[in-house]
Amino acid sequence: MDHFPRIPMYTGLNAVQVATQLISAAMVIYALKNAGRTSTSALLLRPWFIVLVIAGAIERLAGLALGVSMERDWVVLLAGTNRPVALAQANAMLNRLDLLCETVGASVFGLLLTKYDIVTCLKISSALMICSFPILVMLGQLINSVSCHALDSSRTPSDESICADLLDVRKIVQNGLSSIKHGWNEYKQQTVLPASVATVFLNFNVALAPGAIMTALLMHRGISPSIVGAFSGLCSVMGLVATFISSSLVKRVGILKAGAAGLIFQASLLSIALTVYWAGPISQRTPLLIFLASIALSRLGHMSYDVVGTQIIQTGVPASKANLIGGMEVSIASLAELVMLAMAIIANDVSHFGFLAILSVSSVAGAAWMFCRWLGNPTDEQRELFIFDPHFQLQAT
C-alpha cells in the first residue's frame, strides 16, 4: 500500500473485496442447493467449503487494508493533523456511517429473510455488491478531484521491483517477514505507544460487550429473546451517540483528556456490571436491568475512545509510517481478541463467565491506567506533537 498510488490501490482493493464476496455468496448458494447433511470432518474437506474459507479470508484482508488506508492515511491527508477539531469530526463521521451501515444492513437483510428464502436473499445481496462497486470507484475519484488530486501520489516513490516481487512466492514470504519485523520495531518506538496499546487492551473485552458470549449467557439464564435484541439495539444506539459526543469532547477539553474520559467512563461502568453479576443472580429484573444498562452505557466510553484514540495515533504517527504502524496495531488487536476467544472456548461452561468478565474489566481498567499515566507524565516530544491541545496549553501558561 505504501508503494502504489492511493486511488488505483483503493480501486483494486474494492474490486478484490467485491469479487471475493460474490464468490462467498456463490459457494453458500451451492452448498444450500447441493450439499446435504454431513459430519464436520467431511465438511472441512469439501471443495466449496475450502473456497469459501479462502475467499472470506481474502475479503477480510482487503477490508482491513481499506480500513487502515481510510483511517490512517486519507482522513489525515484531507483533514490535516494541525486541525484537531476538523480531524475529530471526520473520524466521528466515519465511525457514525460505519455503525449506521452495519445496523441498517443487518436490519434490511433480516427483513428480506422474513419474506424470501435464503438463496433469494443472497442473490439480492450479490446484486447490491455488484451495483456498489462503480459507486465506490466514482466516489473515490470525486474525493480526489475535490481535494485537488491530493490522493494521486503514493507515500513512497514507486518501485518497479515491487510489482515483480508480487509474482515471486519466495520474495512474498521474505518481504512479509521483513515487514512484520520492521513494523514491530516501528510500533514499539512510536511516541503514542500507550494510546495504541490501550486500544489493543480494549479488544480483550469480549465478555462484557454485545456479542456471541453475552448472548449465550443471557439465553442460558432464560432471558427473553426480545430483551436480548433490545440490549443489542441499545448498544448500537450508544455507539452512534458516542460519535457525536467524542467530537464535542475534543472541542472542549482536547483529544488527550477526551481519551482519558472515555476510558475511565467505560472502566467504571463495566466495574458496576461486574459487581452486579457477582452480587447475585442476574435473572431477577432489577439486577438484570442494571447489568445490561451498565454494559450498554459503557459503549459510550468505548466508542468515544475508539474515535479519539484513532485521532491521537493519527497525530502522533508520521505520515510515511501510518500504514505500517496502523497495520501492525490491527494485527496485534486481532491477536488479543483471538486470545480471549480461545480462552472462552477453553472455559466454555457458563459458570466460567465470571472469570472472563474479570479479565475483561481488568483489561479495560489497565488501558485506562496506562493512558492516564502517559497523560500525567508527558515527554517533550509528546508536548511538541500535541502543542494545540488545551491540556498542554494550560500547563504552559
Disulfide bonds with the S-S distance in Angstrom:
none
